[in-house]
Amino acid sequence: MALILSIETSTMVCSVALHRDGELLASQSHQVEKSHSSLLPGIGIEVCKEVNLTFNDLDAVAVSSGPGSYTGLRIGVTSAKGICYTLQKHLIAIPSLEIMAEAVRGKFEGDHLLCPMMDARRMEVYTQVEDQNGEKLWDLQPKILNENSFAEFNQPLYLFGDGMPKFKEISSQENLTFIDDIFPDATNMGRLAYEKFKNEDFEDVAYFEPNYLKEWRTTTPKKQLL
């Protein structure tokens, strides 16, 4: 038996879910404009209270490991590490694109490919491509889009995520299907986290950091440049 609290903060949607052996028990999701920091502790407590449990009952905490919003990922990981360190729980990391793929995995028949796409500004996305069995054809990578970005694939290819719309505008490839309203959500972390729990695939609470994929850059205010 494994009771796992999942935290997802890689986008503007902050979500928390509680699963037992991969089965969803309770969840909450909130869209926020600036920061998840004020929401996370309370949401986690409320989700556990819905099923008369507390953080002490947890076996592990799973957190989205990126890529995604620098601030969101940092807050999510810090919150997860805080729970794990304080209560001596296991920490599990799940890539954001895997969480998106899980939302549609198993919903399509026949030979096909899945392609989650996370917006990385301008015409760039974070993406990967996997087959219906989860075998990676493209590992997680940043990619600058053009109309032929996926020309090497002939089988049905399902694309989704907040980076998808800008590729949809420039692509005319006939084997592509575009799926709306798919984003990383903690409710889709249950099975993935449980598999890692069974395999004892845990992170070092002290040293784990999110995968931002790109180096974080700060800018100097214009007044200081004068």
N, C-alpha and C positions, 0 to 999 in steps of 0.2 A: 504494500500500500504506500502510495506517495501523494502527499498533499502539497501542491506547488502553487505559489502565488506568482503570477506573471505580470510584468510591468512593461508597457510599450509607450515610448515617448519620442520616437524618431521623427515625427511630423507634428503638425499643430493639433492633432488629436491625441489626447492623453487617455490611455485605457489601462484598466487593471482587471484581471480575471483570476478566479480561483478554480483549480482543477484537482480532481482526485483520480489518479491513474489515467490521466488524459481526458476524463469526462468533466464537462463544465458544470460547476456548482453555482457560481454567481459572477457577475461582472458589472462594471460601470465604464462609461466612455464619455469624455467631455472634450469639446472643441475650445481651445484657448488661444488668445491672441498673442500673448507675450511669453509667459513662463508657466511651466508645470509645477514649479517648486511649492507653491502654496496649496496645490490640490492633492499631490501624491500621498502624503501621510494619511490624510483623512479618508481618501478614497479606499486605500488598502484596508484600513480598519473597518470601514463600513461594509466592504465586500465580505470580509470574514464574519462580521456580525450577522449578516443576512442568513448565514447557515450556522449560527451559534458557535463560531470558532474564533480563535485569536491567533496572533502571530506566533505564539508559543507552540501552537499545534502544527505549524508548518514543518515540512521536511526539507524544503528548498525554496529559493526564490529565483525565477527566471526573468531575464531582462533582455530587451532588444539591444544588440551589440553594434548596430550601424550597418551601412552608412545612414546618414540622415542629418537632421538639424544638430549642429554642434551643441547648442545650449540644451536642447531637449535630451539628447543622448547623455550629456554630462549629468544632468539632473536625475534622469532615470537610473543610471548606473550608480551614482552616489547614494540614492535612496535604497537601491537593492543591496549595495555593499553595507550600508548602515544597519539594515535589518539582519543581514547574515553575520556581520561581525558581532553585533550586540547579543544575538541569540544563538550564535554558533550553528547557523544553518548553511547548507550547501548553496553555492552560487552557480547558476547555469546561464550561458549566453546563447542567444538565438539571433542569427543575422536577420536584418530587417526584410531583405528580399525573400528569404525563406518563409517568413511569416506571411508575406503577401501571396507567395505561391501556394501556401497551404490553404488559403481561402478558396482556391479554385481547383486544387488537386483532386482528381478522381471524378470530376464533373463532366468530362468529355470522353467520348468513346473513340476507339481506333488509334492509329499511330498519330501522335501529335506532339507539339512542343509548347512549353510554357515560358513566357518572357516577362517577368516583373521589371518595371522601369520606374526609377525614382528620379525626380527632377533634380538636376545639378546646375541649373541656370543656363541661360542662352540656349544653344542647341545641344547641350551635353546632358547625359543621364548616367546614373549608376544602373547597371543591368547585368543579367546573366540569362543563359538559356539552358533549359533542362528538358529531357524527354518525359514521357508519362510515368516512367519508373523512378524518376528523380536523378537519373544519370546526367551529369553536367556536360553539355557541349561547349558552353562558354562559362568559365568561372566568373565570379563577381569582378566587375571592371568598370571604370568610367569610359564612356564612349561618346564621341561627337557624332551626331546624327546627320545622315544625308539620305536621299531617297533610295539608295542601294545598300543601306546598312545591314539588311537581313537577306540579301539576295542569295546567299549561299544555302539557304534553307528552302526545300521544296515541299515538305509536308505541312499540314495545317499548323499554324503558329498563332497562339493566343497571346496578345499583348495587353498589359494592364498596369495601373499605377499612375501617379500624378505626373510622370514624365511621358506617358503615352500620348496625350492629345497633340503635342507638338510634332510627333512623328506621324501621326495620323494625317495631319495637314499636308505632308509632303510625299506620302507614300501612295503608290498605285499597285503594289504587289498583290496579286489575286489570292494568295494562300493565307493572307493575314486576317485575323479577327480581332477587333478591338473591344475590350470589356471595360465598361465604366464603373466607377464607385468602388474600386478595390484599393485599400490602403492597409498598412500594417495595423493589426488590432490584436490585443492581448487574448481575445477569445480563440484566436487561431494558433496560439502558442502551446496549447495543452499537450497534444500528441508529441510534438517536437521535443518539448521539455521532458516529458515522461520517458521518451527513448533515451535521451541523454542521461537521465537519472538512473535508468536501469543499467546503462553502460558505465556508470560512475564517471561520466565526462563532465567534471566540475572545473570551475575556474579558481584561481588563487585570489581570495578575497582582497588581499593586501595589494596585489600588483595588477589586477585586471584593469584594462582601459578599453573604451569603445574603439571600434574601427571607423574613424572618420573618413578614411579612404583618401582624402585630400588634406594636405597640411593646413592647419587653421592659420588664417592670416588676419592680423589686426591692421587698422589703418590709422594714420596720424590725422587728427582734426585739421581742417584747412587753415584755421587761425594760427596753428603752430608752424605751418609751412611758410608763412609770410616773413 
